Amino acid sequence: MDLLIVECGKRGILVMLDQHRLDPERGISDLWYDEGYEEPVILKSWDVMVGRYKKYWNVFALDLKNEPHGSCTWGSGEALTDWKAASERVMKFIAHAHPDFLGLFFVSGIWGGGGHWWGGNFRGVRMKPVDLGEEGMNRRVVYTPHVYGPDVYPQAYFSSWSFPNNLPAIWEAHWGFLRGMEGRGGGEGGRAVVVSEWGGFCKGKDAKWQEKVARYLWERGMADNFYWWCVGREKEREGQGGFACYICFDYLCLILQLSA
């Protein structure tokens, strides 16, 4: 990993450290911890990772938890499930342990059903935004939704007669409204938002979804701050076990149009 970060730096590529899975043998955990990796262990792991990689100029951000879902809550006050409170603890811990790390903190939402994607429900932020107690720290917080199309899961709204024109209102309700929120860390342009996962197979209904979400990001001023999942898209081999990676040039063209 050291070599990877160094080589990325030589090529001008920024790196964000991401707590994607607690255990590579299991799926994505609901919460920021589980029975094998409790919160003190999580904090220690961030201490080790930040301590090792903060010296590299291109390590610019930390993604604190991939796709909170299931029993995860936002601002509930429940110590074992409140992701908002936990994210604030993690950020304060890192800032205290490593005051020389000045990078960004990426915070996902939760799930909550209702057509949201894992980590893509930020409705609770309207009333209870992340607050680290000082303006300088709050300006380092980036809300980071994940959003996908019918290629990943057939949400009910993908079957609407008005698809895909019904989608912008849904995205706005789930997370797009953050761009217009005022207050701590927002400034005139609203809260910092980076759509850190979106993508698909660029065909059929999903191609229409991708064109629509690209246009939405452009119109909402988020066209230059997203992450595509992923350039080498995984696709299950028909009749075989495992997965194969391939490059979809259609969505490479879409990204180029969006970033032009």
C-alpha positions in Angstrom: 0.0 0.0 0.0 2.9 2.3 0.7 4.2 1.8 -2.9 0.7 2.3 -4.3 0.3 5.7 -2.6 3.8 6.8 -3.7 3.2 5.8 -7.3 -0.2 7.5 -7.2 1.5 10.7 -6.0 4.0 10.5 -8.9 1.0 10.6 -11.3 -0.9 13.3 -9.5 -3.6 10.9 -8.2 -5.2 11.7 -4.8 -5.9 8.9 -2.3 -8.7 8.6 0.2 -8.4 6.0 2.9 -11.7 4.1 3.3 -13.0 1.8 6.0 -14.8 -0.4 3.5 -15.2 -3.7 5.4 -14.2 -4.7 8.9 -13.5 -8.3 7.9 -12.7 -9.3 4.3 -14.4 -12.6 4.8 -17.7 -11.0 5.7 -20.0 -8.5 4.0 -20.3 -4.8 4.8 -21.3 -4.3 8.5 -24.4 -2.4 9.4 -22.6 -0.3 12.0 -19.1 1.2 12.3 -18.2 -1.7 14.6 -19.2 -5.3 15.2 -18.6 -8.1 17.7 -15.1 -8.7 16.4 -14.0 -5.1 16.0 -15.5 -2.9 18.7 -15.2 0.9 18.7 -11.8 1.1 20.6 -10.3 -1.2 17.9 -11.8 1.0 15.2 -10.2 4.1 16.7 -6.9 2.4 17.1 -7.0 1.3 13.4 -7.5 4.9 12.3 -4.7 6.0 14.6 -2.4 3.5 12.9 -3.5 4.3 9.4 -3.4 8.1 9.7 -0.1 7.9 11.6 1.4 6.0 8.7 0.0 7.8 5.7 -0.5 11.5 6.8 3.0 12.3 5.6 2.0 11.7 1.9 0.8 14.8 0.2 -1.8 12.9 -1.9 -3.6 11.3 1.1 -6.3 14.0 1.3 -9.3 12.4 3.0 -10.7 9.6 5.2 -14.0 7.8 4.5 -15.0 6.9 8.0 -17.5 4.1 7.3 -18.7 2.5 4.1 -22.5 2.3 3.7 -24.0 2.4 7.2 -27.3 0.5 7.0 -29.5 -2.0 9.0 -29.9 -0.9 12.6 -27.8 2.3 12.1 -29.5 5.5 13.1 -28.8 9.3 12.7 -29.0 11.6 15.7 -31.1 9.1 17.7 -29.0 9.4 20.9 -28.7 5.6 21.0 -25.1 4.9 21.8 -24.9 1.6 20.0 -26.5 2.7 16.7 -26.2 6.5 16.4 -23.8 7.0 13.4 -23.9 10.8 13.6 -22.6 10.7 17.1 -20.1 8.0 16.4 -18.7 9.8 13.3 -18.2 12.9 15.5 -16.3 10.8 18.0 -14.1 9.3 15.3 -13.3 12.7 13.8 -12.5 14.3 17.1 -10.3 11.4 18.0 -8.3 11.6 14.8 -8.0 15.4 15.1 -6.7 15.2 18.6 -4.3 12.3 18.0 -3.0 13.8 14.7 -3.4 17.6 14.7 -1.0 17.7 11.7 -3.4 15.8 9.5 -5.5 18.5 7.8 -7.4 16.4 5.3 -11.1 15.9 4.8 -13.5 13.6 6.6 -16.1 11.8 4.5 -19.3 10.9 6.3 -22.0 8.6 4.8 -25.6 8.7 5.6 -27.6 5.7 6.8 -30.3 3.5 5.1 -33.7 3.5 6.7 -35.5 1.7 3.8 -38.0 3.7 1.8 -36.1 3.6 -1.5 -32.8 4.8 -0.1 -29.4 3.2 -0.8 -27.1 2.0 2.0 -25.4 5.2 3.3 -27.6 7.4 1.0 -30.2 8.7 3.5 -29.3 12.1 4.8 -32.8 13.2 5.8 -31.7 13.5 9.5 -29.0 16.0 8.6 -31.7 18.7 8.1 -32.4 18.8 11.8 -29.1 17.3 13.2 -26.1 18.1 11.0 -22.6 16.9 12.0 -21.2 19.4 14.4 -17.6 19.1 15.7 -17.8 22.2 17.8 -15.6 24.6 15.8 -16.0 26.1 12.3 -12.6 25.0 11.1 -13.4 21.3 11.8 -16.9 21.5 10.4 -15.5 22.8 7.1 -13.6 19.6 6.7 -16.7 17.4 6.8 -18.0 16.1 3.5 -21.3 14.3 3.2 -20.9 11.4 0.9 -24.0 9.6 -0.5 -24.0 6.4 -2.6 -26.6 6.2 -5.4 -27.3 3.5 -7.9 -29.7 2.5 -10.7 -31.8 -0.5 -11.6 -28.7 -2.4 -12.5 -28.1 -2.8 -8.8 -31.5 -3.1 -7.2 -35.1 -2.6 -8.6 -36.3 0.3 -6.4 -40.0 0.9 -6.9 -39.5 4.3 -8.4 -37.6 2.8 -11.3 -40.9 1.3 -12.4 -42.7 4.6 -12.5 -44.3 5.7 -15.7 -42.3 9.0 -15.4 -38.9 7.3 -15.1 -36.3 8.8 -15.4 -37.8 12.2 -15.0 -39.0 11.3 -11.5 -35.5 10.8 -10.2 -34.2 14.3 -9.5 -36.9 15.0 -6.9 -36.0 11.7 -5.2 -32.3 12.5 -5.1 -33.1 16.0 -3.9 -35.1 14.6 -1.0 -32.5 11.9 -0.1 -29.2 14.0 -0.3 -29.3 16.7 -2.9 -30.8 19.2 -0.5 -27.5 19.3 1.4 -26.0 21.6 -1.3 -28.5 24.3 -0.3 -28.2 24.0 3.5 -26.8 26.9 5.3 -25.0 26.9 8.7 -21.8 25.3 10.0 -19.4 24.3 7.4 -21.7 25.2 4.5 -20.8 28.7 3.5 -22.7 30.3 0.6 -22.5 27.1 -1.5 -24.2 24.9 1.1 -22.7 21.7 2.6 -19.9 19.9 1.0 -21.2 16.9 -0.9 -19.4 14.2 -2.9 -21.3 11.3 -4.4 -18.7 8.7 -3.7 -20.4 5.8 -5.5 -22.5 5.6 -8.6 -22.2 3.6 -11.8 -23.6 0.7 -13.7 -23.5 -1.3 -16.9 -24.5 1.5 -19.3 -27.2 -0.3 -21.1 -30.9 -0.4 -21.2 -32.8 1.2 -18.4 -29.6 1.7 -16.4 -28.1 3.8 -19.2 -31.0 6.2 -19.0 -30.5 6.4 -15.2 -26.8 7.2 -15.6 -27.5 9.9 -18.1 -30.1 11.4 -15.7 -27.9 11.3 -12.7 -25.0 12.9 -14.6 -27.2 15.7 -15.7 -28.5 16.2 -12.1 -24.9 16.4 -10.7 -24.1 19.0 -13.4 -27.1 21.1 -12.7 -26.6 20.9 -8.9 -23.0 22.0 -9.1 -21.5 18.6 -8.2 -20.1 17.6 -11.6 -16.5 17.8 -10.5 -16.7 16.0 -7.2 -17.8 12.3 -7.6 -16.4 8.8 -7.6 -17.5 6.2 -10.1 -17.9 2.7 -8.8 -16.0 1.6 -10.7 -14.0 1.9 -13.9 -13.3 -1.8 -13.9 -16.9 -2.9 -13.2 -17.3 -6.4 -11.8 -19.6 -8.7 -13.7 -20.5 -12.2 -12.8 -19.3 -14.7 -15.3 -22.2 -16.6 -16.8 -22.2 -20.3 -15.8 -19.0 -19.8 -13.8 -18.0 -18.9 -10.3 -16.3 -15.6 -9.5 -16.3 -12.3 -11.2 -14.6 -10.7 -14.2 -13.6 -7.1 -14.7 -14.1 -5.1 -17.8 -14.0 -1.5 -18.9 -17.2 0.2 -20.0 -16.2 2.8 -22.5 -19.7 4.2 -22.7 -19.5 5.5 -19.1 -15.9 6.7 -19.6 -17.4 8.9 -22.3 -20.1 10.0 -19.9 -17.6 10.9 -17.3 -15.6 12.9 -19.8 -18.7 14.8 -20.8 -19.6 15.5 -17.2 -16.2 16.8 -16.3 -15.7 18.9 -19.5 
